Amino acid sequence: MSSDSPSPADRPDPNEGNPALRARVPDHVADGCFSTGAIVMTGPSEYVVDFLQTIGRPHRVARRVIVPHPVMPQFIDALNTNLDLYKSRFGEPVAPPQNQSQARRPTPQEIYDDLKLPDEVLSGVYANGVMIGHGASEFGLDFLTSFFPQSAVSARVFVSAGQVPRLLESLKSAVRQLEQRQQSTATASVEPVPDPTAKIEPMAGPNATGDLRPPDDSEPPTPPNAQEDEPEEPEGPVQ
């Protein structure tokens, strides 16, 4: 008895790696947004990364990205690789000055009381992959939903080069906190828990291009997976 349906051997494997990762960019995502800060929160099965715009009032959450726990180390590796490439080409990025005027750190609730969280951002977008590119003054982060048969960009965010080391440290801190929580067999909270050490500080920030394609003086985008191919995953607020 014959059948027109493909045998298991004929069916494409959605988990098979694609060396030349490409992703569709929906029109509503293509322009991207420039972020001047970030807050990373740890939930029971995911990290929530809120990219902020802290220029003008009120400060607002421009993009909320949901990253599964297993993806975060890959995101960190890819971002770290891109930062090393940036340093080898342009030198150390200039970090924005930190705000020393606060007598104490605000609580997470106080932070969010001062932030505008638009309805369209409230539930966030899911990302299980990231492509990273950089120019002389900024980094471009394309967060991906990578499902068979095609990957798509769920969020496009630009940050100044000087802010990347802080973002990287916040992401690493979130992973460390989760590992410590797991080691101490503490029960994960049902609600995402903001990093209590997080601070919201403006990132000094120049131009953002509307496309991840780097200019002539930039490095090509690096897709997920620790090599210079493909990253994935992020914790605590960035300044």
C-alpha positions in Angstrom: 0.0 0.0 0.0 1.5 3.3 -1.1 1.3 6.6 0.7 1.9 10.1 -0.5 3.0 11.3 3.0 6.8 11.5 3.5 8.6 9.0 5.6 10.3 10.1 8.8 13.6 10.1 7.0 12.2 12.4 4.3 10.8 15.0 6.7 13.0 18.0 7.5 14.5 18.1 11.0 13.4 21.4 12.6 16.3 21.1 15.0 18.9 20.7 12.3 21.4 23.7 12.4 21.5 26.1 9.5 25.0 27.5 9.0 23.6 30.5 7.1 20.9 31.6 9.5 18.4 34.0 7.9 15.3 35.5 9.4 12.2 37.2 8.0 11.8 40.8 9.3 8.2 41.8 9.6 7.4 45.4 8.7 6.3 46.4 12.2 9.7 45.2 13.5 12.0 46.5 10.8 12.5 50.0 12.1 13.6 48.8 15.5 14.1 51.0 18.6 17.0 52.6 20.4 17.4 51.7 24.1 19.1 53.7 26.8 18.8 51.1 29.6 17.6 47.7 30.5 16.1 45.7 33.4 16.5 41.9 33.5 14.1 39.8 35.6 14.2 36.1 36.3 11.1 33.9 36.2 10.5 30.2 36.8 11.3 29.2 33.2 12.4 32.4 31.4 14.2 35.7 31.6 12.3 38.9 31.0 14.5 41.7 29.5 12.9 45.2 29.5 14.7 47.6 27.1 14.1 51.1 28.3 14.0 54.6 26.8 15.1 57.0 29.6 15.4 60.2 27.6 12.6 62.5 28.4 9.6 61.9 30.6 8.0 59.6 31.3 10.7 56.9 31.1 9.2 53.9 29.2 9.7 50.2 28.4 10.3 50.3 24.6 10.6 46.5 24.2 10.0 43.5 26.4 11.8 40.3 25.3 11.1 36.9 26.8 14.1 34.5 26.7 14.0 30.8 27.9 16.5 29.9 30.6 18.6 27.5 28.3 19.0 30.3 25.6 20.5 32.9 27.9 24.1 31.5 28.0 24.1 31.4 24.2 23.0 35.0 24.1 25.7 35.9 26.6 28.4 34.1 24.6 27.4 35.7 21.3 27.3 39.2 22.9 30.7 38.6 24.5 32.1 37.5 21.2 30.8 40.6 19.4 32.2 42.8 22.2 35.6 41.3 21.8 35.4 41.8 18.0 34.4 45.4 18.6 37.3 46.0 21.0 39.8 44.5 18.5 38.6 46.9 15.8 37.6 50.1 17.6 39.1 49.8 21.1 37.4 49.9 24.5 33.8 51.4 24.2 33.3 54.6 26.2 31.0 53.8 29.1 28.3 56.4 29.9 28.7 58.2 33.3 26.9 56.6 36.2 24.3 58.6 38.1 25.7 59.1 41.6 23.0 61.5 42.8 20.7 58.8 44.4 21.1 58.3 48.1 19.8 54.8 47.8 18.8 52.3 45.2 15.1 52.3 44.3 13.1 49.1 44.9 11.9 47.2 41.8 8.3 48.5 42.5 9.6 52.1 42.7 11.4 51.6 39.4 8.3 50.4 37.6 6.1 53.0 39.3 8.1 55.5 37.3 8.0 53.6 34.0 5.4 53.7 31.4 4.6 50.2 30.2 2.4 50.4 27.1 -0.3 47.7 26.6 1.3 46.6 23.3 4.6 45.8 25.2 3.0 44.3 28.3 3.1 40.7 27.3 6.4 41.0 25.4 7.7 38.9 22.5 9.3 35.5 22.6 12.9 34.9 21.5 14.9 31.7 21.3 17.7 33.1 19.2 19.6 36.3 18.6 21.6 37.8 15.8 24.1 40.6 16.7 25.8 43.2 14.6 27.8 46.3 15.5 29.1 49.5 14.0 31.6 52.0 15.4 29.0 53.5 17.9 26.2 51.0 18.4 25.2 47.4 18.6 22.1 45.9 16.9 20.3 43.0 18.5 17.8 41.1 16.4 15.8 38.7 18.7 14.5 35.7 16.8 11.7 33.2 17.0 13.4 30.3 15.4 10.7 27.7 14.4 10.5 25.5 11.4 10.3 26.3 8.6 11.5 29.9 8.9 12.9 32.2 11.6 11.5 35.6 12.1 12.7 38.7 13.9 10.4 39.3 16.9 12.2 42.5 18.2 15.0 44.7 16.9 16.9 46.8 19.5 19.8 49.2 19.2 22.1 50.1 22.1 25.2 52.3 22.3 28.5 50.5 22.3 29.3 51.9 25.8 26.2 50.3 27.3 27.0 46.8 26.1 29.5 45.9 28.9 26.8 46.8 31.5 24.1 44.8 29.7 26.5 41.9 29.5 27.2 42.0 33.2 23.5 42.3 34.0 22.8 39.2 31.9 25.6 37.2 33.6 24.4 38.4 37.0 20.9 37.0 36.2 22.3 33.6 35.3 24.4 33.5 38.4 21.4 34.3 40.6 19.3 31.6 38.9 22.1 29.1 39.4 22.4 30.0 43.1 18.6 29.8 43.5 18.7 26.3 41.9 21.6 25.2 44.1 19.9 26.3 47.2 16.7 24.4 46.0 14.7 27.5 46.5 11.3 27.4 44.9 11.0 29.6 41.8 8.4 32.4 42.1 5.4 32.2 39.8 5.8 35.9 39.0 9.0 37.2 37.4 11.3 38.5 40.1 13.1 41.8 39.3 16.8 41.9 40.1 17.0 43.9 43.3 20.5 45.2 42.4 19.2 46.6 39.2 19.6 50.3 38.5 18.1 52.3 35.7 20.6 54.7 34.3 20.7 56.3 30.9 23.0 54.8 28.3 24.9 57.4 26.4 23.7 56.8 23.0 24.4 57.8 19.5 22.8 56.8 16.3 20.8 53.7 15.6 20.5 52.5 12.1 17.2 51.0 10.9 18.9 47.9 9.6 21.2 45.3 11.1 23.3 45.3 8.0 26.5 46.9 9.3 28.1 50.0 7.7 31.4 49.7 5.8 33.4 50.1 9.1 31.5 47.5 11.1 31.7 43.8 11.7 29.1 41.5 10.1 26.2 40.3 12.2 26.9 37.3 14.4 24.1 34.7 14.7 23.4 32.6 17.8 25.6 29.8 19.2 28.8 30.8 20.9 30.7 30.8 17.7 30.6 33.8 15.5 27.3 32.4 14.3 24.4 32.5 16.6 23.7 33.7 20.1 20.7 33.4 22.4 19.5 34.4 25.9 19.7 37.3 28.9 19.3 39.3 33.8 19.4 42.5 36.0 18.9 46.0 34.7 21.4 47.7 32.6 22.5 51.2 32.9 
